[in-house]
């Protein structure tokens, strides 16, 4: 089984740079005219990837534009934010990835020891999606 997490993006080249250079993820695929693989995917593990879908194309997938206000009556209640967690090998890896990612995105939580025992940091990509970097 393979899992794909789809997130909307306003700017494919910026998202590509963040995923590849900021988070250090592999972004396989044939390059499109904009120099970015199409579709824009990043490998999280052997069985999981994230796909960045342009906001206009997101409606084709979800039936709703990513930037369009949603009809609250048609949605389930509760939070709608997503936190993608990437487990890295060491604290040094978390520190290095956080530094690289914040150069292309925005730091949300600086590297710290979490109460549940992991070392972690949280960054936001150029579209505001949250990425947690952890090490045990």
N, C-alpha and C positions, 0 to 999 in steps of 0.2 A: 504494500500500500504506500502511496506517495501523498503527502499533504502539501498543498499550495496555499499560502496566505496571500491574498490580493489586497493591495493598498493603492489608493488613488495618488497620482502625482500631477503637478502642474508643469513640471520641467524635467523631462527625461534626462538630459545631459547632467543636470545638477544631482538628480537622484542617482544616476550611474556613478558619478564621482564619489558621492557619499558612501554608497554601498561598497564600491571597489577600493577606493583610497582611504576613506574614513573608517569603515568597519573591517576592511581587509577581506571581503567576501569574494568568492569566484562568481563572475557574471558571464556565463557561457552563452554562445549563440552567434549567429551571423550578424554582422554590422549592417544597420539600416543607413539611409542617406545622412542622418544626423550623427553618425559615428557611434551610435549606441546599439547594443544587441537588441534584436526584435524577436520575440518579446523580451522586455527587460526583466530578467530573473536573476536572483542571487541564491546560491546554494547555501542552505543553513546546515544540512546534514545529508546523509545518503538518502533519506526519505522525506526531507522537508525543504521547501524553497519559498521565497517570497517573490511575488510578481508585482511590479509597479505598473499600474494601468493609467494611461492619461485620463484626466478627469472626464473628458467628453466620451471616451470609450467605456468608462466605468458604468454609464447608464445602460449600455448594451449588456453588460454582465449582470448588473444588479436591478435594473429597472428604475434607477433613481440617479440623477446627476450627483456627483460627489459634493458639489458646492451648493446644491439646491436645498432649501429648507424641506425637511421631511414632514409629512402628515403624521403627527404624533399618534393619532388614532390607529394607524396601520402598523405601528412599530411595537415590539415588545418593550415592556418597561425595564428600566435599569440602565447602567452605564453603557456607553457605546465606544469608549476609547479602547485601544488595543496596546498592549505592552509586549513587544517581541524580545525575548531573552536569548542571549548568546553566551554559552558557557565557554570560557577561555581557560588556558592551561595554568596561568599563574597571576598573582597580583601585578607583577610587572607587565604582563600582557594586557590586563585591564587598564593600567595607567597609560600604556602606549596607545592602545586603541581609543581610549577616551580623548587623549591629546589630539590624535589624528582626526577623530570624528568631530570634535568641537571646532576644529579649523574649518570644517565644511558644513556644520550644523550648529546646534546650540546645546551647551551643557545645561542639564537640569539638576542632577545630583552629582557632585564631585565624588571621586572614588572614596569609599568609606567601608568600614566593617559594619555589616548589617546585623541587627539583633538576632537573626535566625542563623548566623554563623558564616554566611558567605561574604566575600569581599565584592563590592559591586559599585557601579556607576550608571547613571542614566543620561542619555543624550536624545535630543530631538533632531530628526532629519529635516531637510529644507521644507517639507510639507507639514511638519509638526508631529509626525508619527514618533512614538517613543520606543527607544531601544535600550534595554538593560544589558550591561556587560557584567558578567559574574565570573568568579573563580572560587572554588571550594577551599 
